[in-house]
Every structure is written in C-alpha cells, then in structure tokens.
Amino acid sequence: MARHRSASGNRRVSRGLILTVAAVFVVIAVVIGWLALRDHAGDADDRAAASCVNGDVTVPVAAAPSIAPVLTSLAESYSDVHPVVRDHCVTVRVHPADGSTALQEIAAPDGGPALWVPQSAADVAALRSASPERIDGNPVSLAASPVVLAAPQSAAATLQDLAWNALPARQSAGTLGLAMPAGGDAAPTGLTLAAAIADAGPDPTGTALTGKTVDGPRGQAATAALVGGAPGDRAAEPGDVLTALQQSTAPEGVRAVPTTAEELYRFNTDSGAAPLSAVRPAGPTPVVDYPAVLLRPAGGSAAPTRDGDRAVDAQALSAAASDFLNYLARPEQASRFVQSGFLVTGAPDAASPADTNGVLTGAPPAQVLPGPADDALAALGAAIGAPAAPATPAASSGGATTVLLDVSGSMGANEGAGTRLSNVTRALADRLGGLPDSDSVGLWTYSSGLSDSGPYRVIVPTGKLSDQVDGTQRRQSLVTGLDAARPRAATHTYRSLQAAYSSAVQGYVDGAVNSVLLITDGPNDDQSFKSTQALLDAIGQAADPARPVRIDIIVIGPNDDVDSLRSVATATGGTVTEVPSSADPGLGGAVDALLR
C-alpha cells in the first residue's frame, strides 16, 4: 500500500519564495532610504540657499598653469561644502594664466582676479613695483618646487658635474648650451641667473641677493655670459623649449633649459614620449614658491567690481577670496599639492607620486638659495628680458586705519635687539614716516583695565595725519604715543577689538580703504568675553554695508587664538598675517602692507 505524507510532518517553504520575499524587502528598504536621502539632501540645499540672502558670488582665481590643475581640484572640493560668506553662496573659478597674462588682467579697470597664485615671488615683485596698492596683505606660499635644468638624456650625461656658479663659464665656453627663455612663466630662468650670481659670492646661503649685486660687476659678468651667450629665441616660452628638446627640433646649440622639478615631471608624464632628464647643479638651489596673493579692486576696497555683467560687492568678494585662501592653507590640503609633485613643508603623511624618471625626489634640496630681494628680482627680470608689469588705476583716496596695539605683559619679552613691543612700535613709526598727509591713522592700545570704559585706551583718535591734535600734528602725536607705550597686564583682545571696530565704522572715511589693524602676541584671556561666536555676532551687529571696514591682524609668535582671529578677519574681508617673531623681517613687511 502506498505511503502518504503525514499532515503533521514538516512542510518546507520554497527557497525561491524566500528569496523573492527578501528581495522585495530589500527593494523597499532601498527606496525608503533613497527617499530619505533625497529629502535630507533637498533640505540641506534649501538651508544653504536660504542662508545666501545676498545671492551668489564667484571668486575668480588666476593661477600659474603648472599649479592651476590642483587648485581647480581643490576649488571643486571647497564648493562641495557649500561655503557661505557674508550671506553669499560662494563658488570659485580657477583659470590658468602665466605671469604676464595675469598682470594684464589685474591691470584691467574692473573685474580681474580676486586671488592670484603666480609661479614665484618675482611676479609679485613686478606687481608691487607697478601697483602696490593692489596687493592685500602678505602673500602666502602654497607649495614649492626646485629649479632644475631639463635636458635630453644624452646631453644630461655630459652635464652632471655642473655647479650653479660654473654656469656662466660653461656657457661662454660653448659646452653648456643653456637656453634662457623669458616668455610666459620664466621664473626658473631668472632664478637660474640669480643662483649663478649669488653662488659666486662668499656666503651664498647667508643673505638674499640684492639689486646692487645683480647690477654690479659680478652680476653684469654673469648676465653677459649666461644670458648674452644663450642659444635660441630669448622670447620663447620654457614649455616650448621643453617640447623642442624632446622632439629634437630645438634651435642649434640648445641642449638644456631651466624649469622646475614639478613642471618637468608633469611634462614627461603628459607627453608619453622619451623623457627629459633633470640636471641638478651643485650648490644652493633656487626654488619657486607659488605665493597666493589677495587682490584689492582697482579703485580700492570700496570700489565696485563685476562678475561678468553683474555688479558685485567688493567687500563680499574679498571676504570670499580670503575664505578660499584660508581653505587652501589648511594642513589637510598639503597632501593634495604633494601628490601633484610639489613640495610642502610639514605635509602630513604625504608622498610624492611615483616617478620612474627620477625627476621628483620627494625632498627639498640640501641647500636652498634664499629668495632674492624685490630689487634683485626686478633687476633679474630686466636682465633676462621679462616684460614689466602694467600700471593699474590707483586706489581712490588712501587709507583710514585704526591701529589696535596689544600692550599686555607678554609684549615685554625680549626678541632680537629689543622687546616685542619696542620692535612693533619701531616698525609702526617707520611706516608712519612714509605715509602721505592725506591718509588717516589712529592709535589705540589695550591690555586690561587701561581705562574706566574698558581694557583699551584711545591714544590718538583716527584722522588725517596732517591734522592737529591738541596743538601737535597727528603724525607726531602718533609717534609720541608709540614711544610711550609700555607692557601692562592681561590680554583682553575681543572686547577691545569690538570697540575699535565699532568706532571705525562710526568714523568711516568716504572713498578710503577703512580698516582696523590689530597687532597681538597672545590669546584673548578675558574670562568675561571668551566666545568667538559672541565676537563675530558683535562685529556683525556693528557692521554697516554702506561703511565697510576690514579687520587686518598681525599675529606675533604662536597663538592659540589664531583660528578665531582668522574667522573674524575673514568675515570683514581682512587678512591674518603670522610672523614667528617681532625680530623677523616679515613684521616690517606686514606693517607696510597693512598700514595704508
């Protein structure tokens, strides 16, 4: 008799049915998750759009062609976080421009870049010579690359025993064949000449090359041999010479050309043909430093500028450019530059890209040539035939600056030949001597308990330098006030800065660049006013779009408050300049750039 399966036995559910049901639940979960993500993203976009009550602002950035690709990538990363500055949604547009092209753009009466990253300090020196009022604060080096001589492998094999100071003699003897092109970004050409001149001196690593040396007998002899005896077209661009060397179409006698390690690495990688070799002469090696330069509008910070056909608030554009620069300068961005073939001091856990041709070493040269002084850079540019910077329209009517000087106890520390305070007051007094009578300057000091009204004291109210203050010309009153400054007690920065900023807005000078210049060496230690956000709120309440006042800050030495101070400066379109010591030459440069 046939057996029948018991009704109470185990029934097995089809595996196919189980998989089908599971798949349905997965699909449902995915759909629900996607809808939630879409709603969340939409809410985020709505919140970002709602905060941009003043609309959009685009920051135009002109960059040397060699660094433009990595800056473009970083600009995209910056835009991904939906930055909002002064209630404007910010986007950044990077375009490549060699030094000559960028200088022409900057000279335009309106528009032009708000941030410029040229190849080297030589480009900045050219702009500083032609239109110093366009440079906003001290340039910040983003990356670096050493100068090398690019040559075909056969020629490079005969040039391995070179030294920088031997280049002129080898050029004269006809055994070097070094092209010295001055077109496009020709900083490596000028720096090669600088290394040849400086390395012939008694201490090439000790001091910066000066214009007097370049124009002197040693400089003239090196220029005549190295530049005067250079084969090929002096007006050519370095990149064109690289291509000609690789393709064996270079003019007769051309065997090598100055370039940077990063540019040669990129050229070899992109060309896919027989690579050129890097020749590294012995001795102190010149380095290009890619300084980032914030630019003021042609008519001053109060002048209108344009984004295409649309008028743009110049203060908002300046603040947005400053915010992007702060983003670029963060330590976490350093690896992006290194991975592109540049050198960045202190880059965390970053490795240079693999380079089978040996152009990139991943380390700075054993000896680095100090950057030439501005007058030397100008003389070098003239010697190689580089184009001069065109002049740009002058700012409207000078500056109106309230100096807020930290006189806390730590400013009495000894640095160099004086104290921090005496070094700062000397730099300020020197700068005051060079300002025109039409400029407006005031002096406040602060510490703690300096007056009944707060931790600050108004030493000289802001006004024209030619005006009288209690029977004495304001310029002299300011110098007297600086001489009388003495270190006091604590550092109540936030309350003092709020008061100085409010006063500057109320005393706004039409048509001038209005600013507060804070100089400090330590963090705010006012326990009753410690919140950065409270300071930002107070500054925001005091601000008046019709009376724009920027806050520029010079920070001396390490300061735990620097990020907070930078956020305040950025919010007003200002900058933060850090100097390691009051005895550092950078202090004088910062004061000269920001007291105007």
Secondary structure, DSSP 8 states (H G I E B T S, - for coil): ------TTS-----HHHHHHHHHHHHHHHHHHHHHHHHHHHHHHHHHHHHH-TT-EEEEEEEE-TTTHHHHHHHHHHHHHT--EETTEEEEEEEEE--HHHHHHHHTSSS---SEEE-SSHHHHHHHHHH-GGGEEEEEEE--BEEEEEEE-HHHHTTSTT-BGGGHHHHHHHTS--B----SSS-HHHHHHHHHHHHTTSS-TTTS---HHHHHSHHHHHHHHHHTTT--S-TTS-HHHHHHHHHTT---TT--BEEEEHHHHHHHHHHH-SS--EEE--BSSB-EE--EEEEE--TT-TTS-EEETTEEE-HHHHHHHHHHHHHHHTSGGGHHHHHHTT-B-TT-TT------TTS---SS--SSB-----HHHHHHHHHHHT----------SS-EEEEEEEE-SGGGGSEETTEEHHHHHHHHHHHHHTTS-TT-EEEEEEEEEEEETTEEEEEEEEEEETTSEETTEEHHHHHHHHHHH----S---HHHHHHHHHHHHHHT--TTSEEEEEEEESS----TTS--HHHHHHHHHHH--TTS--EEEEEEES--TTHHHHHHHHHHTT--EEEES-TTSHHHHHHHHHH--
